[in-house]
Amino acid sequence: MLANFHLSSISGLGLLLFCGYFCGQLARYLKLPALIGYLAAGVLLGPSILDVLSETQLHQLEFITSISLGCIAFIIGSELQLASLKKMGLGIIIIILSESFMAFVVVTGSIFLITHNLPLSLLLGAMAPASAPAGTVAVIQEYKAQGTLTKTLYAVVGFDDGLAVIIFGFVLAAAKVFLVASLDSASSAILFKFWQPLQEIGFSIALGALIGGAFSLVLRKTTQATDRMIMIFWAILTSVGLADRWHLSPIMVCMMVGFIFVNVSETYLTRDTRAPLQQAMGLIFILFFGLAGSHLDLALLPKLGIIGLVYIIARVCGKFIGVGFGTHCCKMEEKIRHYLGFGILSQAGVAIGLALLVKQELSQIPGAEMIGEQILSTITATSIIFEIIGPLGAKYALKKAGEITEE
């Protein structure tokens, strides 16, 4: 609408920060998580409505989203102390496996029932396990949630993206088997695809552990809060940059940096190092969710269609069934059994990234281009819904579990 009125990228970022702050305050006044306001500010200023931030400017600012996601992943990792994980025992692994695979199975089966298209069903099913940890972490940070459900949420949203990448890698290779006409000529390439996701996660963990070890050693020599903040951003920027360069998972790399740090460092050092980053998280959340909102294309919502609606319902059902099965098998405490499912519904960046990869891969197979287009449009449209209901679900879960007190 205001196509001729574009600020510079830096001025646009300043306006986004200003609008995001006040929209966040309005959301809080309405008893909503502040990130809903940040998303709304981004949608308002983005191409969907006012078009103050153009597509070109959003592309130029993508590095801010990557750095912000790295900070969020570091926070997740630094909450995963081995002592706490040992108390959860095997249960946390079973829950992650159960909710991820059940979401995959339920979505795949539901989409196949209405389309009878196996490659499409498998690939949409492979998108379902992926979550958006930023939404859940933002709610936890905003309301200063504490308790066993909070710790379980950190672990689940942190690790299920890694599992989602592995599931996706195998499913993409399997889907290509059904789509490629001459399997003999493509067999070696398809076999290689099966190993790619395992390599990606393995190398991501190794890189994160290496940087995390170096980061922890350097921090022991620092005494000033400013120096520690510099070292935190050194670790995060290096992790995100190398992950991008080597096509690894930036979430997994940064999470491992935080995980190694919190488990090899003294408690006082962990507390003092995290404090300045925690103070900056408000700014990071506004920029991250504001830019995420700017990328949302509201014109896709009317095109959601029956496949999109089925995907939303099936993914929610799959997550809840998986959580219920996993927590029941492990005899987890009642509040985790009842409310964990509400806290893991967010979905955005990782799923959209996987959908873009599907579109790119299938464009090389004659006759499969439409499947890639349909998957990308479906995931992009449904992510708008999940970006709204996910944070609301997380707040509901934490409040019902008694782990936040709303002031």
C-alpha positions in Angstrom: 0.0 0.0 0.0 2.8 2.3 0.8 5.1 0.8 -1.8 6.9 4.1 -2.6 7.6 4.8 1.1 10.6 2.8 2.2 13.0 3.6 5.0 16.6 2.4 5.0 17.1 -1.0 6.5 18.5 0.5 9.8 15.7 3.0 10.1 13.2 0.3 9.4 14.7 -1.8 12.1 14.4 1.2 14.5 10.8 1.7 13.6 10.2 -2.1 14.1 11.7 -1.9 17.5 9.6 1.1 18.5 6.3 -0.4 17.2 7.2 -3.8 18.6 7.7 -2.4 22.1 4.3 -0.7 22.2 2.5 -3.5 20.5 4.0 -5.8 23.1 2.8 -3.6 25.9 -0.7 -3.6 24.4 -0.6 -7.4 24.2 0.4 -7.6 27.9 -2.5 -5.3 28.7 -4.8 -7.7 26.9 -3.3 -10.6 29.0 -1.5 -12.0 25.9 2.1 -13.0 25.6 4.1 -9.9 24.5 5.5 -11.8 21.4 2.0 -11.7 19.9 2.4 -7.9 19.9 5.9 -8.2 18.4 4.5 -10.4 15.6 1.6 -8.0 15.0 4.0 -5.1 14.6 6.0 -7.0 12.1 3.0 -7.9 10.1 1.8 -4.3 10.1 5.1 -2.9 8.8 5.9 -5.8 6.5 4.8 -6.4 2.8 1.4 -7.8 3.9 0.0 -4.5 5.0 2.0 -1.2 5.0 5.0 -2.5 3.1 7.4 -0.1 5.0 9.9 -3.0 5.2 10.4 -4.3 1.7 11.3 -7.8 0.8 14.8 -6.6 -0.1 15.3 -5.0 3.3 14.0 -8.1 5.1 16.6 -10.1 3.2 19.3 -7.7 4.3 18.2 -8.1 7.9 18.2 -11.9 7.9 21.5 -12.0 9.8 19.7 -10.5 12.8 17.2 -13.3 12.8 20.0 -15.9 12.7 21.9 -14.2 15.6 18.7 -13.9 17.6 17.9 -17.6 17.1 21.5 -18.4 18.2 21.0 -16.5 21.4 17.7 -18.3 22.1 19.3 -21.7 21.4 22.2 -20.8 23.8 19.7 -20.0 26.5 17.9 -23.4 25.9 21.2 -25.3 26.2 22.3 -23.4 29.3 19.1 -24.6 31.0 19.9 -28.3 30.4 22.0 -29.3 33.4 22.9 -32.9 33.5 21.7 -33.2 37.1 18.2 -32.1 36.0 18.2 -34.3 32.9 19.2 -37.3 35.1 16.2 -36.7 37.4 14.0 -36.9 34.3 15.8 -40.1 33.3 14.9 -42.0 30.2 11.5 -40.4 30.3 12.6 -37.2 28.4 14.0 -39.2 25.5 10.9 -41.3 25.3 8.7 -38.2 25.3 10.7 -36.5 22.5 10.7 -39.7 20.4 7.0 -40.3 21.1 5.7 -36.7 20.3 7.8 -36.4 17.2 7.1 -39.7 15.6 3.4 -39.6 16.5 3.0 -36.2 14.9 4.7 -37.6 11.8 2.4 -40.7 11.7 -0.9 -38.9 12.4 -0.2 -36.1 9.8 1.0 -38.6 7.2 -2.0 -40.8 7.6 -4.5 -37.9 7.7 -3.2 -36.3 4.6 -3.0 -39.6 2.7 -6.7 -40.2 3.6 -7.8 -37.1 1.7 -5.2 -36.9 -1.1 -4.1 -40.6 -1.7 -0.7 -39.0 -2.6 2.0 -40.9 -0.7 5.0 -38.6 -1.4 2.9 -35.5 -0.5 1.6 -37.2 2.7 5.1 -38.4 3.8 6.7 -35.0 3.2 4.0 -33.0 5.1 4.2 -35.6 7.8 8.0 -35.0 8.0 7.3 -31.3 8.7 5.1 -32.0 11.7 7.7 -32.8 14.3 9.6 -29.5 13.8 8.9 -26.9 16.4 9.7 -23.2 16.9 11.6 -23.1 20.2 11.8 -19.3 20.2 8.0 -19.0 20.9 8.1 -21.3 23.9 11.3 -19.8 25.3 10.0 -16.2 24.9 6.9 -17.1 27.0 9.0 -18.8 29.7 11.4 -15.8 29.8 8.6 -13.2 29.9 6.7 -14.8 32.8 9.9 -16.0 34.6 8.5 -19.5 34.7 10.2 -22.1 37.0 9.4 -25.7 37.7 9.5 -29.2 36.3 7.2 -28.5 33.4 9.4 -25.5 32.4 12.6 -27.7 32.5 10.8 -30.4 30.4 9.7 -27.8 27.9 13.3 -26.5 27.5 14.5 -30.1 26.8 11.7 -31.0 24.4 11.7 -27.9 22.2 15.5 -28.0 22.2 16.0 -31.5 21.1 13.0 -32.3 18.9 14.2 -30.0 16.1 17.3 -32.2 15.8 15.1 -35.3 15.7 12.8 -33.5 13.1 15.8 -32.9 10.8 16.7 -36.7 11.0 13.2 -37.8 10.3 12.9 -35.3 7.4 16.2 -36.5 5.8 15.0 -40.1 5.7 11.6 -39.2 4.5 12.8 -36.9 1.8 15.0 -39.8 0.5 12.1 -42.2 0.7 9.8 -39.8 -1.2 12.3 -39.5 -3.9 12.2 -43.3 -4.3 8.5 -43.0 -5.1 8.9 -40.0 -7.4 12.0 -40.9 -9.4 11.2 -42.9 -12.5 14.4 -44.7 -12.8 15.4 -45.9 -9.4 18.6 -47.7 -10.5 20.1 -44.5 -11.8 19.3 -42.6 -8.7 19.9 -45.3 -6.1 23.4 -44.1 -5.0 22.3 -40.5 -4.7 19.2 -41.5 -2.6 21.3 -43.8 -0.4 23.6 -40.8 0.3 20.6 -38.7 1.3 19.8 -41.2 4.1 23.1 -40.4 5.7 23.0 -36.6 5.3 20.7 -35.8 8.3 22.7 -38.0 10.6 25.9 -36.3 9.5 24.3 -32.8 9.9 23.3 -33.5 13.5 26.5 -35.3 14.4 28.7 -32.6 13.1 26.5 -29.9 14.7 26.9 -31.5 18.1 30.7 -31.9 17.6 31.1 -28.3 16.5 29.0 -27.0 19.4 30.9 -29.1 21.9 34.2 -27.8 20.5 33.2 -24.1 20.7 31.5 -24.6 24.0 34.7 -26.1 25.5 36.8 -23.2 24.2 34.2 -20.7 25.4 34.1 -22.3 28.9 37.9 -22.2 29.2 38.1 -18.5 28.2 35.4 -17.5 30.6 37.3 -18.8 33.6 39.9 -16.1 32.9 37.4 -13.3 32.7 36.2 -11.3 35.7 34.2 -8.4 34.2 30.6 -8.6 33.0 31.4 -6.7 29.8 34.2 -9.2 28.9 31.8 -12.1 29.5 29.1 -10.5 27.2 31.8 -10.1 24.5 32.7 -13.8 24.9 29.1 -14.9 24.7 28.6 -13.1 21.4 31.9 -14.4 20.1 30.7 -17.9 20.8 27.2 -17.3 19.3 28.4 -15.5 16.2 31.1 -18.0 15.5 28.6 -20.9 15.9 26.0 -19.4 13.7 28.5 -18.4 11.0 30.2 -21.8 10.9 26.9 -23.6 10.9 25.7 -21.6 8.0 29.0 -22.1 6.1 29.0 -25.8 6.6 25.3 -26.3 6.2 24.8 -27.5 9.8 22.0 -26.8 12.3 22.6 -23.4 14.0 20.1 -24.3 16.7 21.9 -27.5 17.6 25.3 -25.9 17.5 24.4 -23.0 19.8 22.4 -25.2 22.1 25.4 -27.5 22.5 27.6 -24.4 23.3 25.2 -23.5 26.2 24.9 -27.2 27.3 28.7 -27.7 27.5 29.1 -24.4 29.3 26.5 -24.9 32.0 27.8 -28.5 32.7 31.5 -27.7 33.0 31.3 -24.3 34.7 30.8 -23.4 38.4 27.4 -22.2 39.4 28.5 -18.7 40.1 30.1 -18.4 36.7 27.1 -19.7 34.9 24.8 -17.2 36.8 27.1 -14.2 36.2 27.6 -15.0 32.6 23.9 -15.5 31.7 22.8 -12.4 33.5 23.8 -9.8 30.9 22.4 -12.0 28.1 19.1 -12.4 30.0 18.9 -8.6 30.2 19.3 -8.3 26.4 16.7 -11.0 25.6 13.8 -8.5 25.6 15.5 -6.6 22.8 16.3 -9.8 21.0 12.8 -11.1 21.2 11.3 -7.9 19.8 13.7 -8.0 16.8 13.3 -11.7 16.2 9.5 -11.9 16.3 9.1 -8.5 14.6 11.1 -9.7 11.7 9.3 -13.1 11.7 6.0 -11.2 11.5 7.3 -9.1 8.6 7.9 -12.3 6.7 4.3 -13.6 7.2 2.2 -13.4 4.1 -1.4 -12.9 5.2 -2.6 -13.4 1.6 -1.9 -17.1 2.1 -4.5 -17.6 4.8 -7.5 -17.6 2.4 -5.6 -20.3 0.4 -5.1 -22.6 3.4 -7.6 -25.1 2.0 -8.6 -28.5 3.3 -5.0 -29.9 3.3 -3.9 -27.0 5.5 -6.8 -27.4 7.9 -6.2 -31.2 8.2 -2.4 -30.6 8.7 -3.1 -28.2 11.6 -5.6 -30.5 13.3 -3.5 -33.7 12.7 -0.3 -32.1 14.0 -2.0 -30.9 17.2 -3.6 -34.3 17.7 -0.3 -36.1 17.0 1.7 -33.9 19.5 -0.9 -34.5 22.2 -1.2 -38.2 21.6 2.6 -38.6 21.6 3.0 -36.6 24.8 0.2 -38.6 26.4 1.8 -41.9 25.4 5.3 -40.9 26.4 4.4 -39.4 29.8 2.1 -42.3 30.7 4.8 -44.9 29.9 7.4 -43.0 32.0 4.9 -42.2 34.8 5.7 -38.5 34.7 4.1 -36.2 37.2 0.5 -35.1 36.5 1.1 -31.6 35.4 3.6 -32.7 32.8 1.1 -35.3 31.5 -1.7 -32.8 31.3 0.0 -29.7 30.0 3.2 -30.4 28.1 1.4 -30.8 24.8 0.1 -27.2 25.0 3.6 -25.9 25.2 5.1 -27.5 22.1 2.7 -26.4 19.3 4.7 -23.5 17.9 6.1 -24.0 14.4 7.8 -21.6 12.0 11.4 -21.2 10.9 12.7 -24.8 10.8 9.6 -26.1 9.1 9.6 -23.4 6.5 13.3 -24.0 5.9 12.6 -27.7 5.4 9.7 -26.9 3.0 12.0 -24.6 1.0 14.4 -27.5 0.7 11.7 -29.8 -0.5 10.7 -27.3 -3.1 14.3 -27.0 -4.3 14.8 -30.8 -4.3 11.6 -31.7 -6.1 12.0 -29.0 -8.7 14.7 -31.3 -10.2 12.3 -34.2 -10.6 9.9 -34.0 -13.6 6.3 -33.9 -12.6 7.1 -33.3 -8.9 7.3 -29.5 -8.9 3.6 -29.0 -7.9 4.1 -31.1 -4.8 7.0 -28.9 -3.7 4.9 -25.8 -4.3 1.9 -27.2 -2.4 4.1 -28.2 0.6 5.7 -24.7 0.8 2.4 -22.9 0.6 0.8 -25.2 3.2 3.6 -24.9 5.7 3.9 -21.1 5.3 0.2 -20.6 5.8 -0.1 -23.0 8.7 2.9 -21.4 10.4 0.9 -18.2 10.8 -1.7 -20.1 12.8 0.9 -22.0 14.9 2.9 -18.8 15.6 -0.3 -17.5 17.3 -1.7 -20.5 19.1 1.8 -21.8 20.1 2.7 -19.0 22.6 -0.9 -18.9 23.8 -0.7 -22.6 24.5 2.6 -22.3 26.3 1.3 -19.6 28.6 -1.8 -21.6 29.3 0.3 -24.7 30.1 2.6 -22.9 32.5 -0.1 -21.1 34.2 -2.2 -24.2 34.8 0.9 -26.0 36.0 1.4 -23.2 38.6 4.8 -22.3 37.3 4.0 -18.6 36.5 2.2 -16.0 38.5 0.7 -13.3 36.4 1.3 -9.9 37.9 
